Amino acid sequence: MDKGSQTTAAAAVATTTTSNSSAFSFISKGWREVRDSADADLQLMKDRANTFKNLAASFDREIENLIQSATPTFSVPAIRQSSEIDFMKKLQPKISEFRRVYSAPEISRRVMEKWGPRAKLGIDLSRIRSAIVAEVDETEEEDMYGIVEFNKFKKDRRARFTEEGQFGDWEPIRALKTRLREFEKKNASVEIFGGFKNSEFVEKVKSSLKAIIKEPQESKDVPPLDVPELLAYLVRQSGPFLDQLGVRRDLCDKIVESLCSKRKNQLVLRSLAEGEPPTVDSDKINDELDLRIASVLQSTGHCYEGGFWTDFVKHDVSDGKRHVAIVTTASLPWMTGTAVNPLFRAAYLAKSAKQKVTLLVPWLCRSDQELVYPNNLTFSSPEEQENYIRNWLEERTGFKADFNISFYPGKFSKERRSIIPAGDTSQFIPSKDTDICILEEPEHLNWYHHGKRWTDKFNHVVGIVHTNYLEYIKREKNGALQAFLVKHINNWVTRAYCHKVLRLSAATQDLPKSVICNVHGVNPKFLKIGEKVAEERELGQQAFSKGAYFLGKMVWAKGYKELIDLLAKHKNDLDGFKLDVYGNGEDAHEVQSTAKRLNLNLNFLKGRDHADDSLHGYKIFINPSVSDVLCTATAEALAMGKFVVCADHPSNEFFRSFPNCLTYKSSEDFVAKVKEALANEPQPLTPEQIYNLSWEAATQRFVEYSELDRVLNNEHNPAKAGSKIIAKSSTLPNLSEMVDGGLAFAHYCLTGNELLRLCTGAIPGTRDYDKQHCKDLHLLPPQVENPIYGW
């Protein structure tokens, strides 16, 4: 063996010896603790024996007092006195014997012999240590990398117990000896003590102690935040609030970038060092800022546990199945988008059977039903209306949907032509179902909402924007001012009450936390009509025998103004073009009078279901409306295989991919598209196009864009910052969440004032439901409101 090998071997032996010494020191400490514990138990037994001895002496004194008091000091009858004296004389020898036995000094020794040794327990560990060390040295001399044998250790394996008394019958000592014998038998295996050579046992103990007692990071390793970094973080967190005030997001990004110019230079230098192009985008700067903030907070030991307004008491899924509650602003038989589309959404979400679904719809009193529902259709009870809804749905879907239908009190506003909730809508969803909530028209539901915050009651709240309210309001008197106020109120309530907002198209206002996605599908009945039309055309039959038509609620804002303007301007260009118009509404008389005065070739008919047989023969559907967010009638016409002539508008963006959708940009282009549709035949839909129009595809898009798939699967993706992963929820205080909570609290306080509600257009008495609602829905009268906001 050369000199280098000898040096290495010597170092290995020294390391092994040091490791073994550490290991045996650890074991010796454990045995000392066992010995000290045994001594404490023996001392406790001695104390109990002395206590028993003292009790015996005390009892002896009591007996003496009893004997002395046996002689009476007052006169008693002679017969009774002599009988008592005879009894005490017979009792005295027995008492004397009792005193002699329990007063004897041997009593404590007998007790100790019964209960345990009077001696201390000593365990000599030197034999164990010397045996193992000697064995390790011997095997290392033979082979440095061999397996340690414990033959010698097995011969000297018994530990020496030193005792100062007799304790052979003491049960704990006998059990300890038995455990030691079992331990020694296991020591015959090389794998147990072979690990001592590499000190694996000691290293594991050290790592466990380090995990339990984690040393905090020294703050000097992370430099403190400077003023520009704090200002940049404040501006970035205040982005949604500044957007509420009209400050553009790109301006906020530029402010953050300028404040982080020092950090930007460092990123450029790092990119050059890594051979990458020296380009730094705003996302990378934001990630670096997050990493900087998180590292400083972690170095100080700070752990963020929630904002001032945040309520962490969320629904716990106890039955293993998630619950989805869908809240909407209208109900059948009112044939409006917010009544039909949420109903289909509930049916197809429940069809997957992955979650339980509850649909919450408004209940109107008889007087409001007569104003809203068509054909004078009314219901005397919620159960009657529920049966109507389920039958209507089953006729169109072809399957029986398994979901619950509940009702909340509502009142119809003639001025707004919409239903306003009465009272706290969230209280009509049982606590066991408060898991996931879908708010159809979240701004509408929360304009006058005075109750529990949705995001506090539910784990995940998704808002779906159906209506372009700003477009309707601009058409009214002082429309510009009203639209400005409503825009900011919509931003306010959607931000305060939603985790995620879905906009059906870009025709709606840009709301906080929102993305654009069409999550609506088409009634399966229309797809079947389209399949039937395609089959007829394949057989050479004439599928379309009529020309063009328009269908919609007869109010000016639903496209009637644009339609009359286009036809009046190009009456000569469209000579001979006849259009059938189907619809009912508040402006029906005025619309018909205007068309008659302009001598337009329009044939007005009563409104009917779009799937009615009388509409199947039309080839062209005209829809000039620019107030819709996503026109359901346009999707239905495309599903039936018809041409659709519509405006080049964000509300029609989803339909542009269909070849039968003809969009126009000007009035002249409108004439050209109408003539093109009259001269040609629609193309049959492909299987992919049919699927994109279906509710199965719409439900899949909804689950994806609302992040419902992540919530249902309990997936939580940590935020990434640079190359490191930071759990920002546990380290970074979220200023945006604090602002959202403050906005919700302010909204609650303002909507609690009846005068402010009336000034902003609320229906009188809608802060709470009335007696008629209590009677119809079997509710208790509303209690007096607690002025304290119960979050």
C-alpha positions in Angstrom: 0.0 0.0 0.0 1.5 3.4 -1.0 1.8 6.4 1.2 -1.3 8.1 -0.2 -3.4 5.1 0.3 -2.2 4.8 3.9 -3.0 8.4 4.5 -6.5 8.0 3.1 -7.1 4.9 5.2 -5.9 6.6 8.3 -8.2 9.5 7.7 -11.1 7.1 7.1 -10.3 5.3 10.4 -10.2 8.6 12.2 -13.5 9.7 10.7 -15.1 6.3 11.5 -13.8 6.5 15.1 -15.2 10.0 15.5 -18.5 9.0 14.0 -18.7 5.9 16.3 -17.9 8.1 19.4 -20.7 10.5 18.4 -23.1 7.6 18.0 -22.2 6.0 21.4 -22.4 9.3 23.1 -25.9 9.7 21.7 -26.9 6.1 22.9 -25.2 6.7 26.4 -27.3 9.8 26.8 -30.4 7.8 26.1 -29.5 5.1 28.7 -28.8 7.8 31.3 -32.3 9.2 30.8 -33.7 5.7 31.3 -31.7 5.3 34.5 -32.7 8.7 35.9 -36.4 7.9 35.1 -36.1 4.6 37.0 -34.5 6.3 40.0 -37.4 8.8 40.0 -39.9 6.0 40.0 -38.2 4.2 43.0 -38.1 7.4 45.0 -41.8 7.9 44.4 -42.4 4.4 45.7 -40.4 5.2 48.8 -42.4 8.3 49.4 -45.7 6.4 49.1 -44.5 3.8 51.6 -43.6 6.5 54.1 -46.9 8.1 53.6 -48.6 4.7 54.3 -46.5 4.3 57.5 -47.5 7.8 58.7 -51.2 7.0 58.0 -50.8 3.8 60.2 -49.3 5.9 63.1 -52.1 8.4 62.7 -54.7 5.6 62.9 -53.0 4.3 66.0 -53.4 7.6 67.7 -57.0 7.8 66.8 -57.6 4.3 68.4 -55.9 5.5 71.6 -58.2 8.5 71.7 -61.2 6.2 71.2 -60.2 3.9 74.1 -59.5 6.9 76.4 -62.9 8.4 75.6 -64.7 5.0 76.2 -65.0 5.9 80.0 -67.9 8.2 80.3 -67.7 11.5 82.3 -71.4 11.7 82.9 -73.9 9.4 84.5 -75.5 6.8 82.3 -77.6 3.8 83.1 -75.6 1.1 84.8 -76.6 -1.6 82.3 -75.5 0.5 79.3 -72.2 1.6 80.9 -71.1 -2.0 81.7 -71.9 -3.3 78.3 -69.8 -0.6 76.6 -66.9 -1.2 78.9 -67.0 -4.9 78.1 -67.0 -4.2 74.3 -64.0 -1.9 74.6 -62.1 -4.5 76.6 -62.7 -7.1 73.9 -61.6 -4.7 71.2 -58.4 -3.5 72.9 -56.3 -6.7 72.2 -57.1 -6.6 68.5 -56.2 -2.9 68.3 -52.9 -3.5 70.0 -52.1 -6.3 67.5 -52.9 -3.9 64.7 -50.6 -1.3 66.2 -47.8 -3.8 66.6 -48.0 -5.0 63.0 -48.2 -1.7 61.2 -45.9 0.2 63.6 -43.1 -2.3 63.0 -40.0 -0.9 61.2 -40.1 -3.8 58.8 -43.3 -2.5 57.2 -41.4 -0.2 54.7 -39.0 -3.0 53.8 -41.9 -5.4 53.0 -43.6 -2.8 50.9 -40.4 -2.2 48.9 -39.8 -5.9 48.5 -43.4 -6.1 47.1 -43.3 -3.1 44.7 -39.6 -2.8 43.6 -35.9 -2.5 44.5 -34.6 0.0 46.9 -31.3 0.1 45.0 -30.5 2.3 42.0 -30.2 0.9 38.5 -26.8 1.2 36.9 -26.0 0.2 33.3 -22.4 -0.2 32.3 -22.2 0.9 28.6 -18.4 0.7 28.4 -18.6 -2.9 27.4 -20.8 -2.1 24.4 -18.7 0.7 23.2 -15.4 -1.1 23.6 -16.7 -4.2 21.9 -18.0 -2.3 18.8 -14.9 -0.1 18.5 -12.6 -3.2 18.8 -14.6 -5.0 16.2 -14.5 -2.1 13.7 -10.8 -1.7 14.2 -10.2 -5.4 13.6 -12.3 -5.6 10.4 -10.7 -2.4 9.0 -7.3 -3.9 9.3 -8.4 -6.9 7.3 -10.3 -5.1 4.6 -11.2 -1.4 4.6 -14.2 -2.0 2.5 -15.4 -5.3 3.9 -18.6 -6.0 5.9 -18.3 -5.6 9.7 -18.7 -8.8 11.6 -20.0 -8.8 15.1 -18.9 -12.2 16.4 -16.8 -10.7 19.2 -19.6 -8.3 20.0 -22.1 -11.2 20.3 -19.8 -12.8 22.9 -19.6 -9.6 25.0 -23.1 -8.3 24.1 -24.6 -8.5 27.6 -24.7 -5.3 29.5 -23.7 -5.4 33.2 -26.4 -4.3 35.5 -25.2 -3.2 39.0 -27.8 -3.3 41.8 -27.7 -2.5 45.5 -30.7 -4.5 46.5 -33.0 -7.3 45.4 -35.2 -6.6 42.5 -35.4 -9.9 40.7 -39.2 -9.9 40.7 -39.6 -6.3 39.5 -41.7 -6.5 36.3 -40.3 -3.4 34.5 -36.7 -4.7 34.9 -37.7 -8.1 33.5 -39.4 -6.4 30.5 -36.3 -4.2 29.9 -34.1 -7.3 29.9 -36.4 -9.0 27.4 -36.3 -6.0 25.1 -32.4 -5.9 25.3 -32.2 -9.6 24.4 -34.4 -9.0 21.3 -32.3 -6.0 20.4 -29.1 -8.1 20.6 -30.6 -10.8 18.4 -31.3 -8.2 15.7 -27.8 -6.9 16.0 -26.6 -10.1 14.3 -27.6 -8.6 11.0 -24.8 -6.6 9.4 -27.2 -4.0 7.9 -28.1 -2.6 11.3 -24.8 -1.6 12.7 -23.0 -1.5 9.4 -24.6 1.9 9.0 -22.6 3.2 11.9 -19.5 3.0 9.8 -20.8 5.7 7.6 -22.7 7.4 10.4 -26.0 7.2 8.6 -27.9 7.0 11.8 -26.2 10.1 13.3 -26.8 12.0 10.0 -30.4 11.1 10.0 -30.8 12.3 13.6 -29.0 15.6 12.7 -31.2 16.2 9.7 -34.4 15.5 11.7 -33.3 18.0 14.3 -32.5 20.6 11.7 -35.9 20.1 10.2 -37.5 20.6 13.6 -35.4 23.6 14.6 -35.0 25.5 11.4 -32.6 28.4 11.6 -34.0 31.6 10.2 -32.2 33.2 7.2 -30.0 36.0 8.1 -31.4 39.3 6.9 -28.0 40.5 5.8 -28.1 38.0 2.9 -31.0 39.8 1.3 -30.7 43.6 0.9 -33.7 45.6 2.1 -36.2 47.1 -0.4 -35.5 50.6 -1.7 -38.1 53.3 -2.3 -38.4 52.8 -6.1 -39.1 49.1 -5.6 -41.8 49.8 -3.0 -43.4 52.4 -5.3 -43.3 50.0 -8.2 -45.0 47.3 -6.3 -47.6 49.7 -5.0 -48.4 51.0 -8.5 -48.6 47.4 -9.9 -50.9 46.2 -7.2 -53.1 49.3 -7.6 -53.5 48.7 -11.4 -57.2 47.6 -11.2 -58.0 50.6 -8.9 -56.2 53.0 -11.2 -58.1 51.5 -14.1 -61.3 52.3 -12.3 -60.2 55.9 -12.2 -59.5 55.9 -16.0 -55.7 55.4 -15.9 -54.7 53.1 -18.7 -52.9 49.8 -17.9 -50.1 50.5 -20.4 -49.3 53.7 -18.5 -49.1 51.8 -15.2 -46.7 49.3 -16.9 -44.5 52.2 -18.1 -44.4 53.7 -14.5 -43.4 50.3 -13.1 -40.7 49.9 -15.7 -39.2 53.3 -15.1 -39.2 52.7 -11.3 -37.5 49.3 -11.9 -34.8 50.7 -14.2 -32.0 49.5 -11.9 -33.5 46.0 -11.9 -33.9 46.2 -15.7 -30.2 47.0 -16.2 -29.4 44.0 -14.1 -31.6 41.8 -16.2 -30.0 43.1 -19.4 -26.5 42.3 -18.1 -27.7 38.9 -17.0 -29.1 38.2 -20.5 -25.8 39.3 -22.1 -23.9 37.0 -19.8 -26.1 34.1 -20.7 -25.7 34.8 -24.4 -29.4 35.8 -24.9 -30.7 38.9 -26.7 -30.8 41.9 -24.3 -34.5 42.3 -24.3 -36.6 42.5 -21.1 -40.4 42.6 -21.3 -42.8 43.9 -18.7 -43.8 40.4 -17.6 -40.2 39.5 -16.7 -39.8 42.8 -14.7 -43.0 42.0 -12.8 -41.7 38.4 -12.1 -38.4 39.8 -10.8 -40.2 42.3 -8.6 -42.4 39.5 -7.1 -39.3 37.5 -6.4 -37.6 40.5 -4.8 -40.5 41.2 -2.5 -41.0 37.5 -1.6 -37.3 37.0 -0.8 -37.2 40.0 1.5 -40.4 38.9 3.3 -39.1 35.4 3.7 -35.8 36.6 5.1 -37.7 38.4 7.8 -39.8 35.4 8.7 -43.0 37.1 7.7 -46.0 35.0 6.6 -49.0 36.7 5.1 -52.2 35.2 6.5 -54.9 37.2 4.7 -56.2 40.7 4.3 -58.3 42.8 6.5 -61.5 42.1 4.7 -60.9 38.4 3.8 -63.0 35.7 5.2 -61.2 32.3 5.1 -64.2 30.2 6.2 -64.9 28.4 3.0 -67.1 25.5 2.1 -65.5 22.1 2.8 -66.5 19.4 0.4 -67.6 16.7 2.8 -69.4 14.2 0.5 -66.6 14.1 -2.1 -68.7 15.8 -4.8 -68.5 19.4 -5.8 -71.5 21.7 -5.9 -72.2 24.4 -8.6 -74.8 27.0 -8.0 -76.0 29.0 -11.1 -77.8 32.3 -10.3 -79.6 34.1 -13.2 -81.8 37.1 -13.6 -84.7 35.7 -15.6 -86.7 32.5 -16.0 -89.0 30.7 -18.4 -91.5 31.3 -19.9 -89.8 34.6 -20.5 -87.9 33.8 -23.7 -84.8 35.9 -23.1 -81.2 34.9 -23.2 -80.6 35.1 -19.5 -83.5 32.6 -19.0 -82.6 30.1 -21.7 -78.8 29.9 -21.7 -78.3 29.4 -17.9 -80.9 26.6 -18.1 -79.0 24.8 -20.7 -75.8 25.4 -18.9 -77.2 23.8 -15.7 -78.5 20.8 -17.7 -75.2 20.1 -19.4 -73.0 20.6 -16.3 -75.2 18.2 -14.5 -75.1 15.7 -17.4 -71.4 15.0 -16.7 -72.4 13.8 -13.2 -69.1 15.1 -11.8 -70.8 17.8 -9.7 -74.1 18.6 -8.3 -75.9 21.6 -9.8 -78.5 24.0 -8.5 -80.2 26.6 -10.7 -81.5 29.7 -8.8 -84.1 31.7 -10.8 -86.3 34.7 -9.8 -89.9 34.2 -8.5 -92.3 37.0 -9.5 -95.6 37.7 -7.8 -98.8 37.3 -9.9 -98.9 41.0 -10.8 -95.3 41.0 -12.2 -95.9 37.7 -14.0 -98.7 39.3 -16.0 -96.3 42.0 -17.1 -93.4 39.7 -18.1 -94.6 36.3 -19.2 -96.1 35.9 -22.7 -99.6 34.8 -23.6 -100.9 35.8 -20.1 -99.2 32.7 -18.7 -99.0 32.8 -14.9 -98.1 30.3 -12.1 -99.7 30.0 -8.6 -96.7 28.3 -7.0 -92.9 27.8 -7.6 -93.6 24.0 -8.0 -95.9 24.7 -11.0 -93.3 26.9 -12.7 -90.6 24.3 -12.0 -92.6 21.6 -13.8 -93.0 24.0 -16.8 -89.3 24.7 -17.0 -88.3 21.0 -16.8 -90.8 19.9 -19.4 -89.7 22.7 -21.8 -86.0 21.7 -21.3 -86.6 17.9 -21.7 -88.5 18.5 -25.0 -85.5 20.3 -26.5 -82.5 18.4 -25.1 -84.0 14.9 -25.3 -82.8 13.8 -21.9 -83.9 14.3 -18.3 -81.4 16.6 -16.5 -80.7 15.9 -12.9 -80.3 19.2 -11.1 -82.2 21.3 -8.5 -84.2 24.4 -9.3 -84.7 27.0 -6.5 -86.3 30.4 -6.5 -85.4 33.8 -5.0 -87.7 36.8 -4.6 -87.6 39.2 -7.5 -89.5 42.3 -8.8 -89.9 43.5 -12.3 -88.8 47.1 -13.2 -90.8 48.6 -16.0 -88.2 51.4 -16.5 -85.2 49.0 -16.8 -87.3 46.2 -18.4 -85.6 43.7 -16.2 -86.0 41.8 -12.9 -84.3 43.1 -9.8 -83.5 40.7 -6.9 -85.2 41.5 -3.6 -83.2 40.8 -0.4 -80.0 38.9 -0.1 -80.0 36.4 -3.0 -77.1 34.4 -1.6 -79.1 33.2 1.4 -81.3 31.1 -0.9 -78.4 28.7 -1.6 -78.0 26.2 1.2 -74.7 26.3 3.1 -73.9 22.7 2.1 -74.0 23.8 -1.6 -71.9 26.9 -1.2 -68.9 25.7 -3.2 -68.8 27.1 -6.7 -71.1 29.9 -7.9 -71.9 31.1 -11.4 -73.4 34.6 -11.6 -75.2 35.1 -14.9 -75.0 38.9 -15.4 -73.0 39.6 -12.3 -73.3 43.4 -12.7 -77.1 43.1 -12.8 -77.3 40.8 -9.8 -75.1 43.0 -7.7 -76.2 46.6 -8.5 -78.4 46.6 -5.4 -77.1 43.5 -3.7 -77.1 44.0 0.1 -76.0 40.8 1.8 -73.2 38.3 2.1 -70.2 38.8 -0.2 -70.3 36.1 -2.9 -66.5 35.5 -2.8 -66.6 35.0 1.0 -69.4 32.5 0.8 -68.2 30.5 -2.1 -64.8 29.0 -3.0 -64.9 30.1 -6.6 -67.2 32.7 -8.2 -67.5 33.1 -12.0 -69.4 35.9 -13.6 -70.8 35.7 -17.2 -71.7 39.0 -18.9 -74.7 38.6 -21.2 -75.8 42.2 -21.9 -74.2 45.3 -23.2 -76.0 47.7 -20.8 -73.9 50.7 -21.9 -75.2 50.5 -25.4 -78.8 50.5 -24.2 -78.2 53.4 -21.7 -76.6 55.6 -24.3 -79.9 55.6 -26.2 -81.7 57.1 -23.3 -82.0 60.8 -22.1 -78.7 62.0 -20.7 -77.3 58.7 -21.8 -73.6 59.7 -21.9 -73.6 60.6 -18.2 -75.6 57.6 -17.2 -73.3 55.3 -19.2 -70.3 56.8 -17.5 -71.7 56.1 -14.0 -73.0 52.6 -14.9 -69.6 51.7 -16.4 -67.8 52.4 -13.1 -70.5 50.8 -11.0 -70.2 47.6 -13.2 -66.4 47.6 -12.6 -67.0 48.1 -8.9 -69.4 45.2 -8.3 -67.8 42.7 -10.6 -64.4 43.3 -9.1 -65.8 43.0 -5.5 -67.9 39.9 -6.0 -66.2 37.7 -8.6 -63.0 35.7 -8.9 -63.3 35.4 -12.7 -65.4 37.2 -15.3 -66.3 35.8 -18.8 -67.4 38.1 -21.5 -69.3 36.5 -24.4 -67.7 39.0 -26.8 -65.7 42.2 -27.0 -69.0 44.1 -27.4 -69.2 44.4 -23.6 -67.2 46.8 -21.5 -63.7 45.7 -20.4 -64.3 44.5 -16.8 -61.7 43.6 -14.2 -60.6 39.9 -14.1 -62.3 39.3 -17.4 -61.5 37.2 -20.5 -63.5 36.9 -23.8 -65.0 33.6 -24.7 -68.3 32.4 -26.1 -69.6 29.9 -23.5 -73.1 29.6 -25.1 -74.3 26.8 -27.3 -77.3 26.1 -29.5 -80.4 24.3 -28.6 -80.0 20.7 -29.9 -83.3 21.0 -31.6 -81.8 23.6 -34.1 -78.9 21.2 -34.9 -81.4 18.5 -35.7 -83.3 20.9 -38.0 -80.0 21.6 -39.8 -79.3 17.9 -40.2 -82.7 17.5 -41.7 -82.2 20.3 -44.2 -78.8 18.8 -45.2 -80.5 15.5 -45.9 -83.2 17.1 -48.0 -80.6 18.9 -50.1 -78.6 15.7 -50.6 -81.8 14.1 -52.0 -82.2 16.9 -54.4 -85.2 18.4 -52.6 -85.8 22.2 -52.1 -84.9 22.9 -48.5 -85.7 26.6 -48.5 -88.9 28.0 -50.1 -89.0 31.4 -48.5 -86.7 34.5 -48.6 -85.5 36.5 -45.6 -86.8 37.2 -42.1 -85.9 38.9 -38.9 -86.8 37.7 -35.4 -86.4 39.5 -32.1 -88.1 41.4 -29.2 -89.7 44.5 -30.8 -87.8 47.2 -29.0 -85.7 49.8 -30.8 -82.5 48.8 -29.2 -82.8 45.2 -30.5 -81.8 46.2 -34.0 -85.1 47.6 -35.3 -83.7 51.1 -35.6 -80.7 49.9 -37.7 -83.0 47.7 -39.8 -85.4 50.5 -40.7 -82.5 52.9 -41.5 -80.9 50.5 -43.9 -84.0 49.6 -45.7 -85.1 53.2 -45.9 -81.8 54.3 -47.3 -81.5 51.6 -50.0 -85.2 51.1 -50.8 -84.5 51.5 -54.5 -81.5 49.2 -54.4 -83.5 46.5 -52.8 -86.6 46.9 -55.0 -88.8 43.9 -54.7 -87.0 42.6 -51.5 -89.6 41.6 -48.9 -88.8 40.9 -45.3 -90.9 39.2 -42.7 -90.5 40.4 -39.1 -91.4 38.3 -36.1 -91.6 39.9 -32.6 -93.5 41.4 -29.7 -92.5 44.2 -27.5 -93.0 47.5 -25.9 -92.1 49.5 -29.0 -94.1 47.3 -31.4 -96.7 50.0 -32.3 -94.1 52.7 -32.9 -91.9 50.5 -35.0 -94.8 49.4 -37.2 -96.0 53.0 -37.6 -92.5 54.1 -38.7 -92.2 51.4 -41.2 -95.6 52.1 -42.6 -94.8 55.8 -42.8 -91.6 55.2 -44.8 -93.5 52.7 -47.1 -91.1 49.9 -46.4 -91.8 46.4 -47.6 -92.0 44.8 -44.1 -94.5 42.2 -43.1 -95.0 42.2 -39.2 -96.0 39.0 -37.5 -96.4 37.9 -33.9 -93.3 36.6 -32.1 -92.8 32.9 -32.0 -90.2 30.3 -31.1 -87.3 30.3 -33.5 -87.7 26.5 -33.8 -91.3 26.8 -35.0 -92.1 24.9 -38.2 -93.2 28.1 -40.0 -89.6 29.4 -39.9 -87.8 26.4 -41.3 -88.4 27.4 -44.9 -86.5 30.7 -44.7 -83.1 30.9 -46.4 -81.8 34.2 -45.0 -81.8 35.6 -41.5 -81.2 39.3 -41.3 -79.7 40.7 -38.0 -78.5 44.3 -38.1 -78.3 44.7 -34.3 -75.2 46.1 -32.8 -76.5 46.2 -29.2 -76.2 42.4 -28.7 -73.3 40.8 -26.9 -73.8 37.5 -28.7 -77.1 37.0 -30.6 -78.6 33.7 -29.8 -80.9 33.9 -32.8 -77.8 34.2 -35.1 -76.3 31.0 -33.7 -79.7 29.2 -34.1 -80.0 30.3 -37.8 -76.5 29.1 -38.6 -77.3 25.8 -36.9 -80.4 25.4 -39.1 -78.2 25.8 -42.2 -79.4 29.3 -43.2 -77.5 32.4 -44.5 -77.0 35.1 -41.8 -76.4 38.7 -42.9 -75.1 40.6 -39.9 -73.0 43.7 -39.1 -69.2 43.6 -38.8 -69.3 44.0 -35.1 -67.5 42.4 -32.1 -70.7 40.7 -31.1 -70.5 38.6 -34.3 -66.8 37.7 -34.0 -67.5 34.1 -33.1 -69.7 33.6 -36.2 -67.2 34.9 -38.8 -65.5 31.5 -39.1 -68.8 30.0 -40.5 -69.0 30.3 -44.3 -72.8 31.0 -44.2 -72.2 34.1 -42.1 -72.0 37.2 -44.3 -70.9 40.4 -42.5 -71.1 43.9 -43.8 -69.2 47.0 -42.9 -71.4 49.7 -44.6 -74.9 50.2 -45.8 -73.8 49.6 -49.4 -72.0 46.4 -48.3 -75.3 45.4 -46.6 -77.1 45.5 -50.0 -74.3 43.5 -51.6 -74.5 40.7 -49.0 -78.3 40.5 -49.2 -78.1 40.1 -53.0 -75.3 37.5 -52.6 -77.4 35.4 -50.2 -80.5 35.6 -52.5 -78.5 34.4 -55.4 -76.7 31.4 -53.7 -77.4 28.4 -51.6 -75.9 28.0 -48.0 -73.1 25.5 -47.6 -73.8 22.4 -45.4 -72.1 22.5 -41.9 -69.1 20.3 -41.3 -69.0 18.0 -38.2 -66.5 20.4 -36.6 -68.8 23.4 -37.1 -71.7 21.5 -35.7 -69.7 20.6 -32.6 -68.6 24.2 -32.1 -72.2 25.3 -32.0 -73.3 22.6 -29.6 -73.7 23.0 -25.8 -71.2 20.2 -25.3 -68.5 22.4 -26.8 -69.8 25.5 -25.0 -69.6 23.7 -21.7 -66.0 22.5 -22.4 -65.0 26.1 -23.2 -66.7 27.4 -20.0 -64.9 24.9 -17.8 -61.6 25.8 -19.4 -61.8 29.6 -19.4 -63.5 29.9 -16.0 -60.7 27.8 -14.5 -63.4 25.5 -13.2 -61.4 22.5 -14.3 -58.6 23.6 -11.9 -61.0 24.2 -9.1 -62.9 20.9 -9.6 -59.6 18.9 -9.7 -58.1 20.8 -6.7 -55.1 21.9 -8.7 -53.2 25.0 -7.5 -50.4 26.2 -9.7 -47.9 28.2 -7.8 -46.9 31.5 -9.3 -43.6 31.5 -11.0 -41.1 34.3 -10.6 -38.0 33.9 -12.7 -36.4 30.5 -12.2 -37.8 30.1 -8.7 -41.3 29.1 -7.6 -42.8 31.4 -4.9 -46.0 30.6 -3.0 -47.1 34.3 -3.1 -50.2 33.6 -1.1 -48.1 32.7 2.0 -45.6 35.5 1.6 -46.9 38.5 -0.4 -49.7 40.7 0.9 -52.1 41.2 -2.0 -53.1 44.8 -2.1 -55.6 44.1 -4.8 -57.5 41.7 -2.6 -57.5 44.3 0.2 -58.9 46.9 -2.2 -61.6 44.4 -3.4 -62.7 43.8 0.2 -62.9 47.5 0.9 -65.0 48.0 -2.2 -67.3 45.3 -1.2 -67.7 46.7 2.3 -68.4 50.2 0.9 -71.0 48.8 -1.5 -72.7 47.0 1.4 -72.9 50.1 3.4 -74.3 52.2 0.5 -76.9 49.7 -0.6 -78.1 49.5 3.0 -79.4 53.1 2.7 -82.9 53.2 1.2 -82.6 56.8 0.1 -79.4 56.1 -1.9 -81.1 53.0 -3.4 -84.0 55.0 -4.6 -81.8 57.8 -6.0 -79.9 55.3 -8.1 -83.1 53.7 -9.6 -83.8 50.8 -7.3 -87.4 49.5 -6.9 -88.8 50.6 -3.5 -88.7 47.9 -1.0 -86.2 45.6 -2.7 -83.6 45.6 0.0 -85.8 42.9 1.6 -88.5 40.7 0.2 -92.1 41.5 1.0 -95.0 39.7 2.5 -96.3 38.3 -0.8 -92.9 36.7 -1.4 -93.0 35.2 2.1 -96.4 33.7 1.3 -95.5 32.3 -2.2 -92.0 31.0 -1.2 -93.0 30.0 2.4 -90.4 32.3 3.9 -90.1 33.8 7.3 -90.5 37.5 7.5 -87.2 39.4 7.1 -85.6 40.2 10.4 -84.4 43.6 11.5 -81.0 44.1 9.9 -77.9 44.0 12.1 -75.9 47.2 11.5 -72.6 45.3 11.9 -71.4 43.8 8.6 -71.1 40.1 9.5 -68.0 39.1 7.6 
